[in-house]
Amino acid sequence: MASKVDVLFIHTHVNGCYSGTYNFGIGYLSSVLKENGFSTMLVVCKAEKDYQNVLDAVSEHNPKVIGFSSVSSQFVYVSRLAKEIRGSYGGVIVCGGVHPTIFPDCLSSNPYFDGFFIGESEFPFMDFVTAVIKGNDYKGTDNFCYVYNGRLVKNKLRQRIKDLAQLPFPDRDMVDYQLIIDQNDGAARLIPSRGCPFYCTYCSNHAIARAYGEERNLPRFNSVERVLAEISMLKSRFRFSELYFVDDLFISNRTWLNEFLSEYKKRFDIPYMCQVRPDICTRDIIFRLKESGCHKIFVAIESANDHIRNVVMKRNISKDQLRNTFMWAREAGIQTLSANIIGVPGETEETVLETIDFNRQVHPTITGVNIFSPYEGTQLWDYCRKHGLLKETNSSLFLDRRQTRLILPTIRVRKLMKYFDEFQFLVYQDIDPVKARHALLQMWGRRYGALERIAGAGFVFRRLRKVFKWIGVKVLFGIREAKHSRPLSKVSV
């Protein structure tokens, strides 16, 4: 007979960009619940065909509470799944995460949920589960919002946790965490801090601050000893070749950073990767990172066009600051990963090519690109809605960050998709033949992979792939330089 669980968590990752994902939000909620005597379980849903697995788990374990966590791009799947569950389940269904926090109004059009949780809710959610299991009224719980007589009721938000050491380590036993490490090229991930005070219009941090009635989402760091203890725990339980500190502002608190780097170097010999924001980066920081074991940094260029980067996106980072960060990393012997976004309002073929050209100049070790997707509740989503740029998409087929949800009068969708597909090749074609060849083969795989699976004709395409791989030739697929004939479109958010 299947064991009963108090809380069944559901993590949807339908049509997601990455294979190995771990939801830290659910991990922390689960660890707090387990530490206080509650039982939890997690089901991961990576495709709509997995819905039945979720329904089977609900039927088998009959949880008292079902909890979703959702970002904006996943909420359509979360909503559909909640509707299916509600058909045969009479318990409590709730959802938390970034989307309910910055866009709670959507609860009114989703009656399958009993309510949402807004903001950091580890301890409020524990109070909520306690009330449900004891049969008490749960609607007065902090951070909870619900619909009453057609009106959205938001309870008071409990103050965010200042001392993150109050929290146990996130629950990594509810998943095959070793598999997740392996799917991430041997990298174990952890988050030493929470929050980011900057105002990037496409990001959720300014909207999260607004939910708390604050101007900025100020960062809070876990204690150095606590982070080192989590690394020791990971080392004792899992196999990994590197660490990845995935918080937004790893280098922002200089006092914390200096202490951490000094202690990390004494205790561990594990290479690590972290995110670096160029306008708060210095040459000294880069070399201190290298000294302590950092072998790769993640740097967000986003767009090389000054207007898009600093007016539309409100990054307020100069090209010189970006160039210096890549230059210092190269001098220190640290690999770089550049992140880029194309397809924002006002994007043109010229601005995309400007971003490609700038990547060539700074020559990152790895370059990546996403297509902009507006998330409800952010400034840039508000702009897109106000100016009629949002278009209906078939959510079952839509690939977040790989397709556009916008009507873009300044660049054709086919042209945008072409540059998205060819981005890495165009960056490396004149500066790194090996990487250009690798990017070329990836392009071939994306464009003709479906054809290779066709009976009969697939044999021909498989043979062609082998020929191209063997010869290693440059096939340009119609790539050509765009003529700079149109003025750049100016957009202000």
ABEGO torsion letter per residue (X at the ends): XBBBBABBBBBBBBGBABABBBBAAAAAAAAAAAAAGBBBBBBBBABAAAAAAAAAAAAAAGBABBBBBBBAAAAAAAAAAAAAAAAABABBBBBBEAAAAABAAAAAABAABAEBBBEBAAAAAAAAAAAAAAGBBAAABBGBBBBBGGBBBBBBBBBBBABAAABBBBBAAABBAAAAAAAAGGBBBBBABBEBABABAABAAAAAAAAAGBABBBBBBBBAAAAAAAAAAAAAABBBABBBBABABAAABAAAAAAAAAAAAAABBBBBBBBBBAAABBAAAAAAAAAAGBABBBBBAGBABAAAAAAAAGAGBBAAAAAAAAAAAAAAGBBBBBBBBBGBBGBBAAAAAAAAAAAAAAGBABBBBBBBBBBBGBAAAAAAAAAGABBBBBAAABBBGABBABBBAABBAAAAAAAAAAAAAAAAAAABAAAAAAAAAAAAAAAAAAAAABBGAAAAAAAAAAAAAAAGBBBAGGBBBBBBABBBBBBBX
